[in-house]
Amino acid sequence: MLQSRNFNDFNIGHVKVPITLNSNSKNDYAILMPINESDEPITGNWSFHWEVDIRKSAKSEKRVLVKFEYEKKVLGLVNYIIGENRNTLVVEHLETEQNVQDRLVEPIGKWLLWYCYRVGIKFCLGKDVENNPMIFLFSKPKAFNYYKEKIGMTYKNSIRLEQGEVYAFTDSRSRAKEYIQSLITQYGQPILNEAQQDL
């Protein structure tokens, strides 16, 4: 049985997710798991300073960093934080490893977002959570079409931050449930650890 290693309780532990290997069109499983400060250093070609964020997450009660790992190689990362009143989940950064131009594994970002949605459904308890925004995500300009067209999130507005302009997207709990089911229908049923089977 897969054992959970986590910073805090705002995660759903280790999850095996079905993937497609583009090199031979075969199917396999990758693992989504919260990162522990004692894990091996993150290597690869990343635009975000993930090692710094790991240290921040280790000191935070509500910030979590999750990795997508296949054959012991980290191919994707996401960090999120639960809102102060547990009404929302904010996806701060989501990135796939950039070394391989022709990606060998699909999907990566969609499963990382699936993990965030599952966490939001479990832990966000705000009023009228079914229809009010529950998930918030900030996207760089180059990923605008990905979240709007491929994920189907609702675009709200643009925000000027210190590192540049970003785009704010949201999703409700009901839409999050639809997204979760659509991914399962397309790629297959993830395998959760036993402690999370009732989610």
C-alpha positions as CSV (number, residue, x, y, z in Angstrom):
1,M,0.0,0.0,0.0
2,L,1.3,3.5,-0.8
3,Q,2.1,5.5,2.3
4,S,1.4,9.2,2.4
5,R,4.2,11.7,3.1
6,N,2.9,15.2,3.5
7,F,3.4,18.6,5.0
8,N,-0.1,18.8,6.5
9,D,-3.6,17.4,6.2
10,F,-4.8,19.4,3.2
11,N,-4.1,16.7,0.6
12,I,-5.5,13.4,-0.5
13,G,-2.2,11.4,-0.2
14,H,-0.7,9.4,-3.0
15,V,-2.7,8.6,-6.1
16,K,-1.9,6.4,-9.1
17,V,-3.2,7.9,-12.3
18,P,-3.6,6.3,-15.7
19,I,-1.4,7.8,-18.4
20,T,-0.6,7.2,-22.1
21,L,2.9,6.7,-23.3
22,N,3.2,8.5,-26.6
23,S,6.2,6.6,-27.7
24,N,4.2,3.3,-28.1
25,S,0.6,4.3,-27.4
26,K,0.6,2.0,-24.4
27,N,-1.0,2.7,-21.0
28,D,0.7,2.9,-17.6
29,Y,0.4,4.6,-14.2
30,A,2.1,7.7,-12.8
31,I,2.0,8.8,-9.2
32,L,0.7,12.1,-7.7
33,M,2.1,12.7,-4.3
34,P,2.7,15.6,-1.8
35,I,6.3,16.5,-1.6
36,N,8.1,16.1,1.7
37,E,11.0,18.4,2.6
38,S,13.2,15.3,2.9
39,D,12.5,14.2,-0.7
40,E,15.3,14.3,-3.3
41,P,16.0,17.8,-4.7
42,I,13.9,18.8,-7.7
43,T,16.0,18.6,-10.9
44,G,15.2,19.4,-14.5
45,N,14.3,22.5,-16.6
46,W,11.8,24.6,-14.6
47,S,10.9,28.3,-14.9
48,F,9.6,28.5,-11.3
49,H,11.9,28.2,-8.3
50,W,10.4,25.1,-6.8
51,E,13.1,24.4,-4.3
52,V,12.4,27.7,-2.6
53,D,8.6,26.9,-2.6
54,I,9.3,23.5,-0.9
55,R,10.9,25.3,2.0
56,K,7.9,27.7,2.2
57,S,5.5,24.8,2.1
58,A,7.3,23.0,4.9
59,K,6.6,26.0,7.2
60,S,3.0,26.5,6.1
61,E,-0.1,24.9,7.6
62,K,-2.2,25.2,4.4
63,R,0.2,25.4,1.5
64,V,0.9,22.1,-0.3
65,L,3.2,21.1,-3.1
66,V,2.4,18.0,-5.2
67,K,4.5,16.3,-7.8
68,F,3.7,14.1,-10.8
69,E,6.2,11.3,-11.0
70,Y,6.8,8.6,-13.5
71,E,9.6,6.1,-13.3
72,K,11.1,8.1,-10.4
73,K,11.3,11.3,-12.5
74,V,9.4,14.4,-11.7
75,L,7.5,15.6,-14.8
76,G,5.1,18.1,-13.2
77,L,4.6,20.2,-10.1
78,V,1.7,22.2,-8.6
79,N,1.4,24.2,-5.4
80,Y,-1.9,25.3,-3.9
81,I,-3.1,26.9,-0.7
82,I,-6.4,26.6,1.2
83,G,-8.1,29.9,1.9
84,E,-8.1,31.3,5.4
85,N,-11.8,30.4,6.0
86,R,-11.5,27.2,4.0
87,N,-13.9,28.6,1.3
88,T,-11.4,28.4,-1.6
89,L,-8.4,26.6,-2.9
90,V,-5.9,28.8,-4.8
91,V,-3.6,27.2,-7.4
92,E,-0.5,29.4,-7.2
93,H,1.8,27.6,-9.7
94,L,1.4,24.6,-12.1
95,E,4.2,23.6,-14.4
96,T,5.4,20.6,-16.4
97,E,9.0,19.8,-16.9
98,Q,10.4,21.4,-20.1
99,N,13.4,19.3,-21.0
100,V,11.5,17.1,-23.5
101,Q,10.0,19.0,-26.4
102,D,8.0,15.9,-27.6
103,R,6.3,14.9,-24.4
104,L,6.4,11.1,-23.8
105,V,3.7,11.0,-21.1
106,E,0.1,12.4,-21.3
107,P,-1.6,14.0,-19.5
108,I,0.4,15.7,-16.8
109,G,-1.1,19.1,-16.1
110,K,-4.6,17.8,-16.3
111,W,-3.9,15.2,-13.5
112,L,-2.2,17.8,-11.3
113,L,-5.3,20.0,-11.7
114,W,-7.5,17.0,-11.0
115,Y,-5.6,16.5,-7.7
116,C,-6.3,20.1,-6.7
117,Y,-10.0,19.8,-7.5
118,R,-10.3,16.7,-5.4
119,V,-8.6,18.5,-2.5
120,G,-11.0,21.5,-2.9
121,I,-14.0,19.3,-2.9
122,K,-12.9,17.6,0.3
123,F,-11.7,20.6,2.3
124,C,-13.5,23.7,1.0
125,L,-16.6,24.2,3.1
126,G,-17.8,27.7,2.2
127,K,-21.5,28.8,1.9
128,D,-23.2,27.8,-1.4
129,V,-20.0,25.9,-2.4
130,E,-21.7,24.2,-5.3
131,N,-22.1,27.3,-7.5
132,N,-19.8,29.9,-6.0
133,P,-16.2,30.0,-7.1
134,M,-14.2,27.4,-5.1
135,I,-11.0,27.0,-7.2
136,F,-8.9,30.0,-8.1
137,L,-5.9,29.8,-10.5
138,F,-3.5,32.4,-11.8
139,S,-2.1,31.7,-15.3
140,K,0.7,33.2,-17.3
141,P,-0.3,34.7,-20.7
142,K,1.1,31.7,-22.6
143,A,-1.2,29.3,-20.7
144,F,-4.4,31.4,-21.1
145,N,-5.9,29.3,-23.9
146,Y,-5.0,26.0,-22.1
147,Y,-7.0,26.9,-19.0
148,K,-9.8,28.5,-21.0
149,E,-10.2,26.1,-23.9
150,K,-8.8,22.7,-22.7
151,I,-9.7,22.9,-19.1
152,G,-12.8,25.0,-19.4
153,M,-12.2,27.3,-16.5
154,T,-14.0,30.6,-16.2
155,Y,-11.8,33.6,-17.0
156,K,-12.4,36.5,-14.5
157,N,-9.8,39.2,-15.1
158,S,-6.1,40.1,-15.5
159,I,-3.9,41.1,-12.6
160,R,-0.6,43.0,-12.6
161,L,1.8,41.4,-10.2
162,E,5.5,42.0,-9.4
163,Q,6.5,39.3,-11.9
164,G,4.2,40.5,-14.6
165,E,0.6,40.2,-15.8
166,V,-1.3,37.0,-14.9
167,Y,-4.9,35.9,-15.7
168,A,-7.3,34.8,-13.0
169,F,-9.5,31.8,-13.6
170,T,-12.2,30.2,-11.3
171,D,-14.3,27.0,-11.1
172,S,-17.2,26.1,-8.8
173,R,-17.5,22.9,-6.9
174,S,-20.2,21.6,-9.4
175,R,-17.9,22.3,-12.4
176,A,-15.0,20.7,-10.5
177,K,-17.0,17.5,-10.2
178,E,-17.7,17.6,-13.9
179,Y,-14.0,18.0,-14.7
180,I,-13.0,15.2,-12.4
181,Q,-15.5,12.8,-14.1
182,S,-14.5,13.9,-17.6
183,L,-10.9,13.1,-16.9
184,I,-11.8,9.7,-15.5
185,T,-14.0,9.0,-18.6
186,Q,-11.2,9.9,-20.9
187,Y,-8.2,8.3,-19.3
188,G,-9.5,5.8,-16.7
189,Q,-10.0,5.5,-12.9
190,P,-7.2,6.7,-10.6
191,I,-6.2,4.4,-7.7
192,L,-6.3,6.1,-4.3
193,N,-4.6,4.8,-1.2
194,E,-7.0,3.0,1.1
195,A,-7.4,5.8,3.6
196,Q,-8.9,8.0,0.8
197,Q,-11.2,5.5,-0.9
198,D,-14.3,7.2,0.4
199,L,-13.5,10.5,-1.4
